[in-house]
């Protein structure tokens, strides 16, 4: 049979991971991942690599979606400190590389500029992350923004939270292989502010360049956040990076490769 692999992330180089580069076709989810494969597995034929980005389900994240009044009442009753000001949401698990510290510093920098805002670190409060959460809470206290911030457990209503957010943040300090929250937010017609590196940078460059800033540039981050909060550029409905686009490209690849003669195992 034909052999197709999909490289979703920046796998640790080595013999174990090398199988992912041996397919008759090697699907990569971003240019970053493609470059990673070619850099670490130099015998990989670039012609066998196919770029097929992941896609968001437009039915799950419909353009312009807004939750109903009942949801809003329930949400702000649960998190009353988030009500009454523009909401910045960083949806990410509770690990340091996701940029929670940068988000808290951003909130403090906005406050110093006189820009009222609230911050939700959505999904960071997880079992086993208590010490990290305590560190984030201590930083918020030190910077004087503890009353304007919430660290929540993971939730199943992320779509609705994004929809009521003024800005969705993607501040991972290490390069991400893709950055699904970027296209989820843009699919909902919500502005995204993120670091211009890795897969996130690729998505923002292509879909929402106004939302990209150099990674770790604290001054530029607060400047751009204030600009987007004041007047964010219009967002158009997605015409790519949709689940249907990913499915169509993948099935097209299967049809293409099914018509080819089989390669010998030694050729892989």
C-alpha positions as CSV (number, residue, x, y, z in Angstrom):
1,X,0.0,0.0,0.0
2,X,1.0,3.6,-0.3
3,X,2.3,5.3,2.8
4,X,1.2,8.8,3.8
5,X,2.3,10.6,7.0
6,X,1.2,13.9,8.6
7,X,3.6,15.9,10.6
8,X,1.6,18.0,13.0
9,X,4.3,19.3,15.2
10,X,8.0,19.9,15.7
11,X,8.9,16.4,16.6
12,X,12.2,15.7,18.4
13,X,14.7,14.8,15.7
14,X,16.0,11.2,15.8
15,X,15.5,7.7,14.6
16,X,12.1,7.3,16.3
17,X,10.6,10.4,14.6
18,X,12.2,9.8,11.3
19,X,9.4,7.5,10.2
20,X,7.3,10.6,9.8
21,X,9.5,11.7,6.9
22,X,9.4,8.4,5.0
23,X,6.0,8.6,3.5
24,X,5.2,8.5,-0.2
25,X,3.8,11.9,0.7
26,X,4.6,13.8,3.9
27,X,1.8,16.2,4.8
28,X,3.0,19.2,6.8
29,X,0.6,21.6,8.6
30,X,2.7,24.7,8.1
31,X,5.9,26.0,6.4
32,X,7.6,25.9,9.8
33,X,6.9,22.2,10.0
34,X,8.0,21.7,6.4
35,X,11.3,23.5,7.1
36,X,11.8,21.4,10.3
37,X,11.4,18.1,8.4
38,X,13.8,19.2,5.6
39,X,16.4,20.5,8.1
40,X,16.5,17.4,10.3
41,X,15.9,14.7,7.7
42,X,18.1,15.8,4.8
43,X,17.4,12.7,2.7
44,X,13.7,13.7,2.4
45,X,12.8,14.6,-1.1
46,X,11.1,18.0,-1.0
47,X,8.8,17.0,-3.8
48,X,7.2,14.5,-1.5
49,X,6.2,17.1,1.0
50,X,2.7,18.6,0.7
51,X,1.5,21.6,2.7
52,X,-2.0,21.1,4.0
53,X,-2.8,23.5,6.9
54,X,-5.3,22.4,9.5
55,X,-8.9,23.8,9.2
56,X,-11.6,25.2,11.5
57,X,-15.2,24.0,11.2
58,X,-17.2,27.1,10.2
59,X,-20.3,25.5,11.6
60,X,-18.7,25.3,15.1
61,X,-17.1,28.8,14.8
62,X,-19.6,30.7,12.6
63,X,-18.8,34.2,11.4
64,X,-20.2,36.9,13.6
65,X,-21.5,34.4,16.3
66,X,-22.6,35.9,19.6
67,X,-23.8,34.0,22.6
68,X,-27.3,34.6,23.9
69,X,-28.2,36.8,26.9
70,X,-28.6,33.7,29.1
71,X,-25.1,32.7,28.5
72,X,-23.8,36.2,29.1
73,X,-25.6,36.5,32.4
74,X,-24.3,33.1,33.5
75,X,-20.7,33.8,32.4
76,X,-20.4,37.3,34.0
77,X,-22.1,36.0,37.2
78,X,-19.3,33.4,37.4
79,X,-16.6,36.0,36.6
80,X,-18.0,39.4,37.7
81,X,-14.5,41.0,37.6
82,X,-14.5,40.5,33.8
83,X,-17.6,42.6,33.2
84,X,-17.7,46.2,32.2
85,X,-14.4,46.6,30.2
86,X,-12.9,45.2,27.0
87,X,-12.0,41.6,27.5
88,X,-8.6,40.1,26.4
89,X,-8.6,36.3,26.3
90,X,-5.6,34.0,26.1
91,X,-6.9,30.4,25.5
92,X,-4.1,28.0,26.4
93,X,-3.2,25.2,28.7
94,X,-1.3,26.1,31.9
95,X,2.3,25.9,30.7
96,X,4.9,28.6,30.7
97,X,5.6,28.6,26.9
98,X,2.0,29.8,26.2
99,X,2.8,33.4,27.2
100,X,0.7,34.0,30.2
101,X,3.3,36.2,31.8
102,X,3.4,38.3,28.6
103,X,-0.3,38.6,28.8
104,X,-0.3,39.8,32.4
105,X,2.4,42.3,31.6
106,X,0.3,43.5,28.6
107,X,-2.6,44.1,30.9
108,X,-0.4,46.1,33.3
109,X,1.0,48.1,30.4
110,X,-2.4,49.0,29.1
111,X,-3.5,50.1,32.6
112,X,-0.4,52.3,32.8
113,X,-1.5,53.9,29.5
114,X,-5.0,54.5,30.9
115,X,-6.6,51.8,28.8
116,X,-9.2,49.9,30.8
117,X,-9.2,46.1,30.1
118,X,-9.8,42.7,31.6
119,X,-7.8,39.6,31.1
120,X,-8.9,35.9,31.0
121,X,-6.3,33.2,31.0
122,X,-8.7,30.5,29.8
123,X,-7.6,27.0,30.6
124,X,-4.5,27.7,32.6
125,X,-5.9,26.5,35.9
126,X,-5.2,22.8,35.6
127,X,-4.4,20.0,38.1
128,X,-0.6,19.8,38.6
129,X,-0.2,23.5,37.6
130,X,-0.9,25.0,41.1
131,X,2.7,26.4,41.5
132,X,2.6,28.0,38.1
133,X,-0.9,29.5,38.7
134,X,0.3,30.9,42.0
135,X,3.3,32.5,40.3
136,X,1.0,34.1,37.8
137,X,-1.3,35.4,40.5
138,X,1.7,36.8,42.4
139,X,2.9,38.6,39.3
140,X,-0.6,40.1,38.8
141,X,-0.6,41.3,42.4
142,X,2.9,42.8,42.0
143,X,1.8,44.7,38.8
144,X,-1.5,45.9,40.3
145,X,-3.8,44.0,38.0
146,X,-5.0,41.1,40.1
147,X,-8.5,42.6,40.3
148,X,-8.7,42.8,36.5
149,X,-7.7,39.2,35.7
150,X,-9.2,35.7,36.0
151,X,-7.4,32.4,35.6
152,X,-9.9,29.8,34.7
153,X,-10.0,26.0,34.3
154,X,-10.5,24.6,30.8
155,X,-14.0,25.2,29.5
156,X,-16.3,23.7,26.8
157,X,-17.7,27.1,25.8
158,X,-14.5,28.5,24.3
159,X,-16.4,29.7,21.2
160,X,-18.7,31.9,23.2
161,X,-15.9,33.3,25.3
162,X,-13.9,34.2,22.2
163,X,-17.0,35.7,20.7
164,X,-17.4,38.2,23.6
165,X,-13.7,39.0,23.7
166,X,-12.4,42.3,22.3
167,X,-9.0,40.6,21.5
168,X,-8.0,37.0,21.4
169,X,-4.3,36.6,22.3
170,X,-1.8,34.1,21.0
171,X,1.5,34.9,22.8
172,X,3.4,31.6,22.8
173,X,7.0,32.3,23.5
174,X,8.2,29.3,21.5
175,X,7.2,28.8,17.9
176,X,4.0,26.9,17.4
177,X,3.6,24.4,14.6
178,X,0.3,25.9,13.6
179,X,-1.9,28.0,16.0
180,X,-5.5,26.8,15.7
181,X,-6.9,29.4,18.1
182,X,-5.9,32.1,15.5
183,X,-8.2,30.7,12.9
184,X,-11.0,29.9,15.4
185,X,-11.1,33.5,16.5
186,X,-10.9,34.9,13.0
187,X,-13.6,32.5,11.9
188,X,-15.8,34.1,14.6
189,X,-14.8,37.6,13.4
190,X,-12.8,38.4,16.4
191,X,-9.4,40.2,16.2
192,X,-6.3,38.3,17.1
193,X,-3.1,39.7,18.6
194,X,-0.1,37.4,18.4
195,X,3.6,37.0,18.0
196,X,4.9,36.9,14.4
197,X,6.8,33.6,14.6
198,X,6.2,30.0,13.7
199,X,2.8,28.8,12.5
200,X,1.0,31.7,14.3
201,X,3.1,34.2,12.4
202,X,2.3,32.5,9.2
203,X,-1.4,32.6,9.8
204,X,-1.4,36.2,10.9
205,X,0.7,37.3,7.9
206,X,-1.8,35.6,5.6
207,X,-5.1,36.4,7.3
208,X,-4.7,39.3,9.7
209,X,-1.3,41.1,9.5
210,X,-2.5,43.9,11.7
211,X,-2.5,41.5,14.6
212,X,1.2,40.4,14.4
213,X,4.0,41.9,16.5
214,X,7.6,40.8,16.9
215,X,7.9,38.0,19.5
216,X,8.8,39.4,23.0
217,X,8.5,43.0,22.0
218,X,6.7,44.3,25.0
219,X,6.5,47.9,23.8
220,X,5.1,47.0,20.4
221,X,2.7,44.6,21.9
222,X,0.9,47.2,24.1
223,X,1.0,49.7,21.3
224,X,-0.7,47.3,18.9
225,X,-3.2,46.1,21.5
226,X,-4.3,49.6,22.2
227,X,-4.6,50.2,18.4
228,X,-6.8,47.1,17.9
229,X,-8.9,47.9,20.9
230,X,-9.6,51.3,19.5
231,X,-10.2,50.4,15.9
232,X,-9.5,46.9,14.7
233,X,-9.3,46.4,10.9
234,X,-12.3,44.6,9.4
235,X,-12.2,40.8,9.3
236,X,-13.5,38.9,6.3
237,X,-15.1,35.4,6.4
238,X,-12.5,32.7,6.0
239,X,-12.0,31.4,2.4
240,X,-9.2,29.1,3.4
241,X,-8.0,27.3,6.6
242,X,-11.5,25.8,6.8
243,X,-12.1,22.2,7.7
244,X,-13.6,21.7,4.3
245,X,-10.4,23.0,2.6
246,X,-8.3,20.6,4.6
247,X,-10.6,17.7,3.8
248,X,-10.7,18.5,0.1
249,X,-6.9,18.9,-0.1
250,X,-6.3,15.6,1.8
251,X,-8.8,13.6,-0.3
252,X,-7.3,15.1,-3.5
253,X,-3.8,14.0,-2.3
254,X,-5.1,10.4,-1.7
255,X,-6.6,10.3,-5.2
256,X,-3.4,11.5,-6.7
257,X,-1.2,9.0,-4.9
258,X,-3.6,6.1,-5.4
259,X,-3.0,6.5,-9.2
260,X,0.8,6.3,-8.8
261,X,2.8,3.0,-8.9
262,X,4.0,1.7,-5.6
263,X,7.5,2.5,-4.5
264,X,9.8,-0.1,-3.1
265,X,10.3,0.1,0.6
266,X,14.0,0.8,0.0
267,X,13.1,3.9,-1.9
268,X,11.4,5.5,1.1
